[in-house]
Amino acid sequence: MKYTKLGNSDLNVSRICMGCMGFGDASNGQHSWTIDEEHSREIIKRGLDLGVNFYDTAIGYQSGTSEQYVGRALRDFAKRDEVVVATKFLPRTHADIEAGISGQKHIERMINKSLENLGMDYVDLYIYHMWDWNTPIYDILDGLDRIVKAGKARYIGISNCYAWQLAKANALAEKEGFAKFVSVQGHYNLIFREEEREMAMLCAEDNIAMTPYSALASGRLSRLPGETSKRAEEDNYAKFKYDATKEQDEVIIRRVAELAEKHGVSMTEVSLAWLLIKVTSPVVGATKLHHIEGAAKAVDLNLTAEEIAYLEEPYVPHALAGVMAQNKPANKNDKHVWGTGNQKI
């Protein structure tokens, strides 16, 4: 395994981050393909053996049971200061808003519950899971800064946002003396490269770590077109993200297979080797041992400039999909302030 600093932090992270959305009690979540605690522990243990020290979960994964499984496994198999644990919080609900719960109070409640689930005193990276158009970003940043100062999170990250949102949020944080976002977790892989329009350049300019999810496009970049899996058959959200561009994406996928055969490696290794050139540490979901084993091997695969160009050449622009397709105010008359009261940037 290889390691690197996570943006403007002192966190030393493995080049592969284990995505833990597939862990948790399926009866408490949206996904029937999630795996139980016994098998989750086996995969986490294998990841640790392979040198993976970076683990990403969220309070929204299977009603917090993913956090519980991850926390128990890491407590049993690793020393706390030798792993980097990231979790995420969701926006306030309409009920929270109607009850008068502020953005700051919401974040405090969320981190306390996540720490309870994880059985930990702090997380290394606390991530704003998706943009909350109903809560001023000042309140979000203030709430996050408070938990950093309280020692409940070492650093903060953001997920599912536009480059302009990240730039303005960090500008406000700098102005107010708040903790700034050190990482961004967006949708980015070989068949969905829209982050290259603006986000990648912002991150390079400001040394913000990119830790993208959907690194293998929900498995599409790890198998030949036509091959399937339980998740592929049942994950309607992934179908929503990728089915509209299936034909054009398959041209790239077949090139991945071609290079995998040439190198004598898996398609996973080729797809992730390409992504590792672009980002700090991709989040790779694992529900089987070979998922994390293939991801770890990708760190050692070097693609030539010609191979990189061959993989990239067929790409055509894609429409925003998934969370980002919905990441906008409900209507053009929505008012969203960046500060509190009359304060704006």
C-alpha angles and dihedrals in degrees: 000000000000127000138207141175117271102239115281094353135092092237112125105209135183114250087243121059116199111231110216102191088110093061122087147066105310091207089063098050149044099262125077091190095067117118131234127254096264093057093039090057091050092054094045090050090051090049091053091048089054091052099258106149100164119086126180125197138144140217088239095060108104093334093300097310091114089059090048094051093046093046095051093046095049092047090053099041107030144036111253095235092052096062133062112220122195127184135168141222129215128227122271115280123236087254090055091051093048089049090056096245107161125223089251093052092046092055091048091052093046096050092046091053093046091050089050090051093047094043089228137125094223144001123229095221126022113194131205095226100205137349116278108212091186097058124065112245088231089065092048093049093044091050092048092047090053093055091047090052089047090055095243093118128023097202139000132231137181134222136197100016139127122253091247090055093051092045094050093043093053091045090055091046091052091048093050097038093245127145111275129223109265097184143028126208110202139155106277135146141127093285096039111047103154091121086073091070096074114330097068092051093048091050093049091049095049100031093243112160118240112215102170126195125216087044091164096034092250090309097312092115093051101058141037119269109273095031113111146187138199090264093048090053096046105031103096092172091060090047089053090054099046115018095082091062098035097122097050093041092054090065089063093041091055090052089053089053091048093053091043090057091046092053095037092238137113125276087244090062094051094046094048094042087060093048093047088063089060107038145036101242125345118217106238117192117221130194096151132045093244090058093066093035092056091045092052092051091054090071090071098047115100118197121203122239088252092052092049091051090047091055094045101043099082095051118120127185115280130208115245111271140187119007094354092057087061097038099110139088116285090246140356092261094061112121116221119176124194096211136026126278108342095342115115139152 
